Amino acid sequence: MEILVASAVGILTAAGIYLILRLRTFPVIVGLALLSYAVNIFIFASGRLAVGLPPVLSKAAQGYTDPLTQALVLTAIVISFGMTAVIVMLALGAFLESGSDRIDTDDEGEA
């Protein structure tokens, strides 16, 4: 199970970094989303992977999962959704103003 989660985090991180290095705005936005998913999975996995255990310790339960990491990931999901919406609006505004979605800063037409 740990190998699967570690592989998922590694693949999402690699794909996110690859997409961030592209020269168009949409792949950069998708790359940032993939990186945030990778970080969320990493934080969630740091709270011990336990299936079927309650989040609160009681006398009847044999163990528990850490509720703090679950709360952190839930908060990170909400924040990353809001930031993705802001980045999409900024990219849309830049596209409408310049007529291109390239993110390089070379001004070939100006002297």
Secondary structure, 3 states (H helix, E strand, C coil): CHHHHHHHHHHHHHHHHHHHCCCEHHHHHHHHHHHHHHHHHHHHHHCCCCCCCCCCCCCCCCCCCCHHHHHHHHHHHHHHHHHHHHHHHHHHHHHHHHCCCECCCCCCCCC
